[in-house]
Amino acid sequence: MSHSKKLLASTALVSASLVGAPAFASDPLTVTVSGSIVTGFYFVDADELYDTDDTKVTLTVPSLEINGEGTLDNGLVAGASLILELGDDEGVSAGQGDEATFQEAFAYLEGGFGRVEIGGTDGAAFKMHYTSPWFVPGNGVDSPNILNASALTPASTLIVANSPSSYALITEDAPKISYFTPRLSGFQLGASYTPDATVRDPFSNGFGVSPTAGTGIEEVFEVAVNYAGEIGAVELGVDVFYVTGEGPASAPDPKEMGVGASLGFAGFTLGGAYKETEDLWTGLASTPTAEEEVWTVGLSYATGPWTVGVAMIDSEWTSSSSANTPWRTEMIQVGGGYALGAGVDIGLDIQFIENDYGTSVADTVEATSAGLVLAISF
């Protein structure tokens, strides 16, 4: 678990007095600052375009999270969340480089009516999703932070990010409004509306399909339902989601549909998910639309400071106008972690990855890696 530095946001009162706003009896919001970084040292044996045996140091993009929250006199909880992502020297996307970028920035109100969020953040379908467990500190097969294999860009005409994902990604971090109902008998309903999915975090975090700038996907609606509760000694979480929007010009309307589940019993966690994406507009004339199917399953066991497990994910991408597809990524992960202390975890990460490029330049490329991972959060 992470430590947090708490600061009192007294400047909010000063600002209010300068504009002559009326005074309220409620206390100012309490601000917390936290951060995280995941590092790894890996030995990689990759049969890609050329055979390579390599060692490398992996550093995930570090982030700082600033949260402000307080309870008002009327009982409502108000707050804001900002996630600052620190770039790297290579620049994972155009225009980012080594600059700091706000990955998320949104405000929210919460009370007996439920919760409303407004701003740049993930949608209801993303936030309510269950999937295969993570057991290596800071890394897992579903949307991995560390993936020791090449991206699927065989013909340099299609953008498919490094990491397969069962999460809903069409509106990831785009400005939106979301509503979550109160949880009743374990059930909760969530919905989001995104006017323009093109306006988003400059990089899609390495998750799944990454639409390019100017794709023109608009008027995106998403709905999700999940259940979280206990049945006897079993902890159960289940979700289902549906996302649809308007494609540009004469392009078809994109859709995302998925389900996920997680069961916990006596230290064991069994989880899995499935997602299907249809008619996703890539913004490229040579590959106007694409479809993707992703499934994942995993099992972990935790006792005391130890966690171990095994998981796999399979992602298949098909273009509507290319005979070179489908392109496929399969990843199996084995490993575990040990909690050295609060916010400090060390682990072993073993990955077996196979990318199948269909009938393009290279048919199948494989990568096997093993590494030591150190994750720090504060």
Buried (B, 14 or more C-beta within 10 A) or exposed (E): EEEBEEEEBEEBBEEBEEEEEEEEEEBBBBBBBBBBBBBBEBBBBBBEEEEEEEEEEBEBBBBBBBBBBBBBEEEBBBBBBBBBBBBEEEBBBEEBEEEEBBBBBBBBBBBEEBBBBBBBBBBBBBBBBBBBBBBBBBBBBBBBBBBBBBBBBBBEBBBBBBBBBBBBBBBBBBBBBBBBBEBEEBBBBBBBBBBBBBBBBBBBBBBBBBBEEEBBBBEBBBBBBBBBEEEEEEBBBBBBBBBBBBBBEEBBBBBBBBBBBBBBEEEBBBBBBBBBBBBBBBBBEEBBBBBBBBBBBBBBBBEEEEBBBBBBBBBBBBBBEBEBBBBBBBBBBBBBBBBEEEBBBBBBBBBBBBBBBBEBEBEEBBBBBBBEBBBBBB
